[in-house]
Amino acid sequence: MKRLSIIKAGSTFASTAARLGDFEAWIINGLGSLDCPVEVVDAARGGRLPEPGECAGVVVTGSHAMVTDDLPWSLAIERWIPRLVEAGVPFLGICYGHQLLGRAAGGEVGYHPVGREAGTVAVGLTAEAYGDRLFEGLPECFQAHATHAQSVLRLPPGAVRLAGNPHDPNHAFRIGRCAWGVQFHPEYTREVMEAYLPGGAGAGEAPWAGRVLTNFARIACRES
């Protein structure tokens, strides 16, 4: 049976992992009940990237690394992503994964010119998001958790912009039929967001953003 592969591009702080778990645990929890098995590939530690035909879907996690560091394991993921897109494998890149998708498809990634975005922020859907399967059931504007210094500064050719806000107009986009990137973190809880903020200030509730993960789970398992 095909597997939903979570590609681990790093880990959270050790103290946060001890209390709340790590990136992959948050994503698995957010995906909810699945009709296909899940595997975790620790790409940052040399884990083997699966062949597209083995994948019901792929989620690439966030990372404390920067895409422009051009680390060997990161470049390997970046080279692998176009194969998934070409094969029509449902793909979701979160934060770092979003940026990797953007650069792999020909966009530009770099440090945001006005600095880091961190906290629970408002994100608005574009007109193109209505009817998009990943954003089914989400309101026009919703709260989402975010923490990032780099962004997709220029979308790839042919990308469909799906969500943004005044800080980052490219908070979500789609390539082709079923490859999505989201800059915000649908897997974060308020407690996780607090761990990334000095004193926890600026963390709120984000009840809608997690629907991105449950929608993706349905897409991936349905198409496998």
MIVOPA-243894 format. One record per residue: residue in three letters; residue number from 1; y, x, z negated of N, C-alpha, C, O in turn. Coordinates in steps of 0.1 Angstrom, whole numbers, plus 5000, padded with zeros to 4 digits. Atoms other than C-alpha are relative to their C-alpha. Layout:
# MIVOPA-243894
   resn   resi   n_north   n_east   n_up   ca_north   ca_east   ca_up   c_north   c_east   c_up   o_north   o_east   o_up
    ala    NUM         Y        X      Z          Y         X       Z         Y        X      Z         Y        X      Z
...
//
This chain:
# MIVOPA-243894
   resn   resi   n_north   n_east   n_up   ca_north   ca_east   ca_up   c_north   c_east   c_up   o_north   o_east   o_up
    met      1      4988     5008   5000       5000      5000    5000      5013     5009   5000      5013     5019   4993
    lys      2      4988     4993   5000       5035      5012    5008      5007     4999   4986      5005     4990   4978
    arg      3      4994     5000   5013       5056      5022    4978      5015     5000   5001      5021     5004   5011
    leu      4      4986     4999   5001       5092      5018    4968      5003     5013   4993      4999     5015   4981
    ser      5      4998     4986   5005       5103      5054    4963      5014     5002   4994      5024     4999   5001
    ile      6      4987     4997   5007       5131      5063    4938      5001     5015   5001      4993     5023   4995
    ile      7      4998     4986   4998       5144      5097    4948      5010     5005   4990      5022     5001   4991
    lys      8      4992     4996   5012       5158      5114    4917      5008     5012   5004      5002     5023   5007
    ala      9      4991     4989   4996       5188      5136    4925      5006     5006   4988      5017     5013   4989
    gly     10      4995     4994   5012       5193      5147    4890      4996     4992   4987      4988     4983   4988
    ser     11      5003     5007   5013       5193      5136    4853      5013     4997   4993      5023     5004   4996
    thr     12      4988     5003   5008       5218      5121    4829      5000     5011   4989      4992     5020   4988
    phe     13      4999     4991   5011       5229      5140    4798      4988     4999   4991      4982     4988   4990
    ala     14      5012     5000   5008       5200      5150    4775      5002     4990   4988      4992     4983   4985
    ser     15      4998     5009   5011       5215      5130    4746      5000     4986   5004      4995     4977   4997
    thr     16      5001     5014   4994       5219      5099    4768      4986     4996   5003      4981     4985   5000
    ala     17      5014     5003   4997       5184      5102    4781      4991     4997   4988      4982     4989   4989
    ala     18      5008     5002   5012       5170      5104    4746      5002     4986   4994      4993     4981   4988
    arg     19      4997     5013   5006       5187      5072    4736      4997     4988   5010      4992     4978   5006
    leu     20      4999     5011   4991       5188      5051    4768      4990     5002   5012      4989     4993   5021
    gly     21      5008     4998   4989       5164      5067    4793      5008     5007   5011      5020     5010   5009
    asp     22      4993     4992   4989       5172      5085    4826      5002     4991   5012      4999     4979   5012
    phe     23      4996     5008   4989       5184      5074    4860      4989     4991   5006      4992     4979   5008
    glu     24      5010     5008   4994       5151      5063    4873      4996     4988   4992      4992     4977   4997
    ala     25      5003     5011   5008       5144      5041    4843      5010     4989   5001      5006     4977   5001
    trp     26      4990     5010   4998       5177      5023    4847      4998     4992   5013      4999     4980   5013
    ile     27      5002     5007   4987       5169      5016    4883      4988     4991   5000      4988     4980   5005
    ile     28      5012     5008   5001       5134      5004    4877      5002     4988   4992      4998     4977   4996
    asn     29      4997     5012   5008       5146      4981    4850      5009     4990   5008      5007     4978   5007
    gly     30      4992     5008   4993       5173      4968    4873      4994     4993   5012      4998     4982   5016
    leu     31      5007     5006   4989       5150      4962    4902      4992     4987   4996      4990     4978   5005
    gly     32      5008     5012   5005       5130      4936    4881      4986     5000   5005      4980     5011   5008
    ser     33      5014     5002   4996       5096      4923    4890      4998     5004   5015      5006     4999   5023
    leu     34      5002     4995   4986       5082      4940    4922      4986     4996   5004      4977     4996   4997
    asp     35      5013     5003   4993       5054      4931    4946      4994     5012   5006      4984     5012   5013
    cys     36      5006     4988   4995       5049      4967    4955      5002     5011   4990      5010     5010   4981
    pro     37      5000     4989   5010       5042      4999    4935      5013     5009   5002      5019     5009   5012
    val     38      4988     4991   5001       5071      5023    4925      4995     5014   4998      4986     5016   4989
    glu     39      5002     4986   5003       5070      5060    4927      5013     5007   4998      5023     5003   5004
    val     40      4988     4992   5002       5096      5085    4914      4997     5014   5005      4988     5020   5001
    val     41      5000     4987   4995       5102      5117    4933      5012     5008   4995      5023     5005   4998
    asp     42      4989     4992   5005       5122      5143    4915      5004     5011   5010      4999     5022   5010
    ala     43      4996     4991   4988       5138      5159    4946      5007     5012   4995      5006     5022   5000
    ala     44      4992     4989   5005       5161      5180    4925      4992     5011   4994      4996     5022   4993
    arg     45      5010     4990   5005       5130      5198    4912      4989     5003   5010      4978     5007   5006
    gly     46      5010     4996   4989       5112      5202    4945      4990     4989   5003      4980     4993   5010
    gly     47      5009     5010   4996       5094      5169    4947      4999     4997   5015      5009     4998   5022
    arg     48      5002     5002   4985       5079      5160    4981      5006     4987   5004      5003     4976   4998
    leu     49      4994     5012   4994       5099      5135    5001      4989     4993   5008      4983     4999   5017
    pro     50      5011     5007   4993       5075      5108    5014      5004     4998   5015      5015     4998   5019
    glu     51      4998     5003   4986       5070      5101    5051      5006     4985   5001      5002     4977   4992
    pro     52      4995     5013   4999       5089      5070    5063      4990     4989   4999      4992     4978   4994
    gly     53      5010     5010   4999       5057      5051    5070      4993     4997   4986      4986     4988   4985
    glu     54      5006     5002   5013       5047      5055    5033      5009     4991   4991      5005     4987   4980
    cys     55      4990     5006   5008       5078      5037    5021      5003     4985   5003      5005     4982   5014
    ala     56      4996     5014   4999       5084      5000    5014      5015     5000   4999      5022     4991   5006
    gly     57      4985     4998   5001       5120      5011    5005      5002     5013   4993      4994     5019   4987
    val     58      4996     4988   5006       5139      5040    4992      5013     4998   4992      5023     4992   4998
    val     59      4988     5000   5008       5165      5043    4964      5003     5015   4997      4995     5021   4991
    val     60      4996     4987   5004       5184      5076    4960      5010     4999   4989      5020     4991   4990
    thr     61      4992     5001   5012       5200      5080    4926      5013     5007   5001      5016     5014   5010
    gly     62      4989     4991   5002       5232      5094    4914      4997     5014   4995      4985     5017   4994
    ser     63      5003     4986   5004       5236      5130    4903      5013     5005   4994      5024     5000   4996
    his     64      4988     4992   5005       5259      5153    4883      5004     5011   5010      5014     5017   5007
    ala     65      4996     4990   4990       5259      5176    4913      5010     4994   5010      5013     4982   5009
    met     66      4991     5005   4989       5284      5173    4942      4994     5002   5013      4987     5013   5016
    val     67      5006     4999   4987       5273      5166    4977      5005     5013   5008      4997     5019   5014
    thr     68      4995     4988   4993       5296      5194    4990      4996     5013   4995      4999     5024   5000
    asp     69      5006     4988   5005       5278      5219    4969      4989     5005   5010      4985     5017   5009
    asp     70      5010     4996   4990       5252      5219    4997      4987     5006   4994      4983     5017   4999
    leu     71      5012     4995   5006       5223      5225    4974      4988     4998   5009      4987     4988   5016
    pro     72      5011     5001   4991       5190      5231    4992      4992     4987   4999      4989     4981   5010
    trp     73      5007     5012   5001       5172      5201    4978      5008     4988   5005      5003     4978   5010
    ser     74      4991     5011   4995       5202      5179    4986      5001     5000   5015      5001     4989   5021
    leu     75      5000     4999   4986       5204      5191    5021      4987     4995   5006      4987     4989   5017
    ala     76      5013     5005   4995       5167      5183    5025      5000     4985   5000      4995     4978   5009
    ile     77      4999     5014   5001       5174      5147    5014      5009     4995   5012      5006     4985   5019
    glu     78      4991     5004   4990       5203      5145    5038      4994     5001   5014      4996     4992   5023
    arg     79      5008     4999   4988       5181      5157    5067      4990     4989   5002      4987     4985   5013
    trp     80      5010     5010   5001       5155      5131    5057      5005     4986   5003      4998     4978   5009
    ile     81      4995     5014   4999       5177      5101    5056      5001     4994   5014      4997     4983   5016
    pro     82      5000     5006   4986       5182      5097    5094      4986     4995   5004      4985     4986   5012
    arg     83      5014     5004   4996       5144      5095    5098      4997     4986   4994      4991     4977   5000
    leu     84      5002     5013   5007       5144      5065    5073      5008     4989   5008      5002     4979   5010
    val     85      4992     5010   4993       5172      5048    5091      4994     4997   5014      4994     4985   5017
    glu     86      5006     5002   4987       5156      5053    5125      4987     4991   4999      4984     4983   5008
    ala     87      5013     5007   5002       5123      5039    5111      5002     4986   4995      4993     4978   4994
    gly     88      4998     5013   5006       5140      5008    5096      4995     4998   4986      4992     4987   4982
    val     89      5004     5001   5014       5130      5016    5061      5012     4995   4991      5023     5002   4992
    pro     90      4989     5004   5009       5152      4997    5036      5004     5011   4991      4996     5017   4984
    phe     91      4995     4988   5007       5174      5023    5020      5012     4996   4991      5021     4988   4996
    leu     92      4988     5002   5009       5199      5021    4990      5003     5013   4994      4996     5019   4986
    gly     93      4994     4988   5006       5220      5051    4981      5010     4996   4989      5019     4988   4992
    ile     94      4991     5003   5011       5237      5049    4947      5009     5012   4997      5003     5022   4993
    cys     95      4991     4990   5003       5268      5070    4941      4997     5013   5008      5002     5014   5020
    tyr     96      5003     4988   4992       5255      5105    4951      4992     4996   5012      4994     5001   5023
    gly     97      5008     5005   4989       5229      5087    4973      5009     4993   5011      5006     4995   5023
    his     98      4991     5007   4991       5257      5066    4989      5008     5011   5008      5009     5010   5020
    gln     99      4993     4990   4993       5276      5098    4997      4991     5008   5010      4995     5012   5020
    leu    100      5009     4993   4991       5245      5115    5011      4998     4991   5013      4997     4997   5024
    leu    101      5002     5008   4988       5239      5085    5034      5013     5001   5009      5011     5002   5021
    gly    102      4988     4999   4992       5276      5087    5045      5000     5012   5008      5004     5012   5020
    arg    103      4999     4988   4993       5274      5123    5054      4989     5002   5010      4990     5007   5021
    ala    104      5012     4999   4991       5239      5121    5069      5002     4993   5013      4997     4996   5024
    ala    105      4997     5009   4989       5252      5094    5093      5012     5005   5008      5016     4998   5018
    gly    106      4988     4995   4992       5283      5114    5104      5013     4997   4994      5023     5000   5000
    gly    107      4987     5003   5007       5309      5104    5078      5005     5013   4993      4999     5024   4994
    glu    108      4994     4989   5007       5330      5127    5056      5000     4997   4985      5004     4986   4981
    val    109      5001     5001   5014       5324      5133    5019      5008     5011   4994      5008     5023   4999
    gly    110      4993     4989   5007       5347      5152    4995      5007     4994   4988      5005     4983   4984
    tyr    111      4993     5004   5012       5368      5151    4964      5010     4990   5003      5018     4991   5013
    his    112      4990     5010   4998       5389      5120    4961      5014     5006   4998      5016     5012   4988
    pro    113      4987     4994   5002       5426      5129    4966      5007     4997   4988      5016     5004   4984
    val    114      4992     5003   5012       5438      5111    4935      4991     5002   4988      4995     4998   4977
    gly    115      5008     4997   5012       5409      5122    4912      4989     4990   4998      4986     4982   5006
    arg    116      5012     5008   5004       5380      5106    4894      5003     4986   4998      5013     4982   4993
    glu    117      5000     5014   5003       5373      5069    4892      4989     4999   4989      4978     5002   4992
    ala    118      5010     5001   5011       5356      5062    4858      5003     4988   4992      5014     4986   4987
    gly    119      4999     5011   5009       5350      5030    4839      4995     4987   5007      4988     4988   5017
    thr    120      5004     5013   4994       5343      4993    4846      5011     4995   5008      5022     4992   5003
    val    121      4989     5002   4990       5363      4985    4877      4997     4988   5008      4986     4983   5010
    ala    122      5002     5011   4991       5369      4956    4900      4997     5004   5014      5004     5014   5019
    val    123      5004     4997   4986       5353      4957    4934      5000     4987   5008      4995     4977   5003
    gly    124      4999     5011   4991       5360      4933    4962      4992     5001   5012      4992     5011   5019
    leu    125      5008     5001   4987       5338      4922    4991      5009     4999   5012      5019     4992   5011
    thr    126      4993     5002   4988       5350      4924    5026      4994     4988   5007      4984     4982   5003
    ala    127      5005     5012   4993       5346      4895    5051      4986     5003   5006      4978     4994   5007
    glu    128      5013     4996   4994       5316      4915    5066      4989     4999   4990      4977     4998   4994
    ala    129      5011     5001   5010       5297      4913    5033      4994     4986   4999      4983     4985   4994
    tyr    130      5005     5014   5001       5293      4875    5036      4989     4999   5010      4991     5001   5022
    gly    131      5012     5000   4991       5258      4871    5051      4992     5013   4999      4981     5013   5004
    asp    132      5008     4988   5001       5248      4906    5042      4990     4998   4988      4994     4993   4978
    arg    133      5011     5003   5010       5215      4905    5023      5002     5007   4987      4998     5002   4977
    leu    134      4998     4993   5013       5224      4931    4997      5009     4994   4991      5008     4995   4979
    phe    135      4989     5006   5008       5254      4912    4985      4998     4985   4999      5007     4978   4995
    glu    136      5002     5015   5001       5238      4877    4986      5002     4996   4985      4996     5002   4976
    gly    137      4998     5005   5013       5250      4857    4956      5010     5006   4992      5013     5001   4981
    leu    138      4989     4994   5008       5278      4880    4945      5013     4993   5003      5015     4988   5014
    pro    139      4987     5006   4997       5313      4866    4941      5009     5010   5008      5006     5022   5010
    glu    140      4991     4992   4992       5342      4878    4962      5005     5013   4993      5007     5023   4999
    cys    141      4996     4988   5008       5354      4901    4934      4991     5000   4987      4989     4990   4981
    phe    142      5009     4999   5012       5332      4914    4906      5002     5014   4993      5008     5023   4999
    gln    143      4998     4987   5008       5332      4941    4879      4987     5009   5002      4976     5004   5003
    ala    144      5011     4991   4998       5311      4972    4884      5003     5013   4992      5015     5016   4990
    his    145      4999     4987   5007       5305      5005    4865      5001     5011   5011      4994     5011   5021
    ala    146      4998     4989   4990       5317      5036    4883      5004     5013   4993      5011     5013   4983
    thr    147      4995     4987   5005       5321      5073    4876      4997     5010   5012      4985     5013   5014
    his    148      5002     4991   4989       5326      5097    4905      5013     5008   5003      5024     5003   5002
    ala    149      4989     4991   4996       5348      5126    4916      5001     5001   5015      5012     5002   5021
    gln    150      5000     5000   4986       5337      5126    4952      4998     4986   5006      4993     4977   4999
    ser    151      5001     5013   4993       5338      5097    4977      4996     5002   5014      4997     5013   5020
    val    152      5001     5000   4986       5329      5088    5012      5015     4998   5006      5020     4987   5006
    leu    153      4986     5001   4996       5364      5096    5026      5002     4994   5014      5012     4988   5017
    arg    154      5000     5007   4986       5356      5085    5062      4986     4995   5002      4976     5003   5002
    leu    155      5013     5006   4998       5328      5061    5070      4994     5006   5013      5001     5010   5022
    pro    156      5007     4996   4988       5302      5071    5096      5003     4991   5012      5007     4980   5010
    pro    157      4998     5008   4988       5306      5059    5132      4990     4988   4999      4978     4990   4997
    gly    158      5008     5012   5000       5293      5023    5134      4997     4994   4987      4990     4984   4986
    ala    159      5002     5005   5013       5292      5018    5097      5008     4987   4998      5019     4985   5003
    val    160      4993     5013   5004       5301      4983    5083      5004     5001   4986      4996     5002   4977
    arg    161      4994     5000   5014       5324      4984    5053      4998     4987   4993      5001     4976   4999
    leu    162      5004     5012   5007       5312      4959    5027      5008     4997   4987      5009     4986   4983
    ala    163      4993     5002   5013       5332      4964    4995      5009     5012   4998      5007     5023   5002
    gly    164      4991     4989   5004       5361      4984    4981      5010     4995   4989      5009     4984   4985
    asn    165      4989     5004   5010       5390      4985    4957      5012     5010   5003      5011     5018   5012
    pro    166      4988     4991   4997       5425      5002    4956      4997     5015   4999      5002     5023   5006
    his    167      5003     4986   5002       5410      5035    4944      4991     5005   5012      4993     5016   5017
    asp    168      5010     4995   4990       5381      5037    4969      4996     4988   5009      4989     4979   5006
    pro    169      5002     5011   4991       5381      5014    4999      4985     5000   5005      4981     4990   5011
    asn    170      5014     5000   4995       5345      5025    5008      4990     5000   4989      4981     5008   4988
    his    171      5009     5002   5011       5327      5013    4977      4986     4996   5005      4976     4998   4998
    ala    172      5013     5004   4994       5299      4999    4999      5001     4999   5015      5011     4995   5020
    phe    173      5001     5001   4986       5288      5001    5035      4985     4999   5004      4976     5002   4996
    arg    174      5014     5001   4995       5258      4995    5057      5000     5008   5013      5009     5008   5021
    ile    175      5003     4993   4988       5243      5016    5085      4988     4992   5006      4978     4991   5000
    gly    176      5011     5007   4994       5222      4997    5110      4996     4987   4993      5005     4980   4988
    arg    177      5004     5013   5005       5201      4968    5098      4998     5000   4985      5000     4990   4978
    cys    178      5004     5001   5014       5190      4979    5063      5001     5013   4993      4993     5016   4984
    ala    179      4997     4988   5008       5205      5011    5050      5014     4998   4994      5024     4997   5001
    trp    180      4987     5003   5007       5232      5006    5024      5003     5012   4990      4995     5019   4985
    gly    181      4995     4991   5010       5253      5029    5002      5010     4992   4991      5018     4984   4996
    val    182      4991     5006   5010       5271      5017    4970      5005     5011   4992      4998     5019   4986
    gln    183      4995     4990   5009       5295      5040    4952      4999     4997   4986      4997     5005   4977
    phe    184      5001     5004   5014       5294      5020    4920      4985     5000   4996      4976     5002   5004
    his    185      5013     4998   5006       5264      5020    4897      4994     4986   4996      4997     4981   4985
    pro    186      5005     5013   5004       5245      4986    4898      4989     5002   4989      4986     4992   4982
    glu    187      5010     4998   5010       5219      5002    4874      5005     5002   4986      4998     5001   4976
    tyr    188      4994     4998   5013       5243      5009    4846      5001     4988   4991      5005     4977   4996
    thr    189      4997     5009   5010       5245      4989    4814      5014     5004   4994      5019     5015   4997
    arg    190      4988     4996   5007       5276      4988    4793      4998     5013   4991      5007     5022   4991
    glu    191      5003     4989   5009       5259      5013    4769      5000     5013   5009      5004     5023   5004
    val    192      5000     4988   4991       5253      5037    4798      5014     5004   5004      5018     5016   5004
    met    193      4986     4997   4996       5289      5034    4810      5008     5007   4989      5015     5016   4991
    glu    194      4993     4995   5012       5302      5041    4775      4996     5015   4998      5005     5023   4994
    ala    195      5004     4986   5001       5282      5074    4775      5007     5009   5009      5007     5021   5007
    tyr    196      4993     4992   4990       5301      5086    4805      5016     5000   4998      5023     5006   5006
    leu    197      4985     5001   5002       5336      5079    4790      5003     5005   4987      4996     5003   4977
    pro    198      4996     4994   5013       5355      5097    4762      5001     4988   4990      5010     4979   4992
    gly    199      4999     5010   5010       5349      5076    4732      4995     4986   5004      4996     4976   4997
    gly    200      5005     5013   4994       5334      5048    4754      5011     4991   5004      5009     4980   5009
    ala    201      4989     5008   4996       5369      5036    4762      5000     4997   5015      4998     5006   5023
    gly    202      5000     5004   4986       5371      5017    4795      4987     4994   5005      4986     4991   5017
    ala    203      5013     5006   4996       5336      5003    4795      5000     4985   4997      5004     4981   4986
    gly    204      5000     5014   5002       5332      4966    4799      4987     4994   5005      4977     5001   5007
    glu    205      5012     5006   4995       5306      4941    4811      5001     4999   5015      5012     4997   5021
    ala    206      5001     5002   4985       5295      4939    4847      4988     4992   5004      4978     4997   5009
    pro    207      5012     5009   4999       5272      4909    4849      4995     4998   5015      4983     4995   5016
    trp    208      5004     5003   4987       5271      4906    4887      4995     5012   5008      4986     5010   5017
    ala    209      5003     4988   4992       5268      4942    4900      4985     5002   5001      4980     5007   5011
    gly    210      5014     4998   5000       5231      4944    4890      4992     4992   5011      4981     4995   5014
    arg    211      5007     5008   4990       5222      4917    4916      4998     5008   5012      4988     5005   5020
    val    212      5003     4991   4989       5225      4945    4942      4986     5005   5000      4979     5006   5010
    leu    213      5013     4995   5002       5193      4959    4928      4989     4990   5002      4979     4992   5009
    thr    214      5011     5010   4998       5173      4927    4926      5000     4995   5014      4989     4992   5020
    asn    215      5000     5003   4986       5184      4918    4961      4993     5011   5008      4985     5007   5017
    phe    216      5007     4989   4992       5173      4952    4974      4985     4999   4997      4977     5002   5007
    ala    217      5015     5001   5002       5139      4948    4957      4994     4989   5008      4983     4991   5014
    arg    218      5005     5011   4992       5134      4915    4975      4999     5004   5015      4989     5002   5022
    ile    219      5000     4995   4986       5144      4931    5008      4989     5010   5003      4981     5008   5013
    ala    220      5010     4990   4998       5121      4961    5004      4986     4995   5000      4978     4998   5008
    cys    221      5014     5005   5002       5090      4943    4992      4997     4990   5011      4985     4989   5015
    arg    222      5003     5010   4989       5094      4915    5018      4997     5007   5013      4989     5002   5020
    glu    223      5002     4994   4987       5096      4939    5047      4989     5010   5000      4986     5016   5011
    ser    224      5011     4990   5001       5068      4962    5035      4986     4993   5004      4976     5000   5004
//
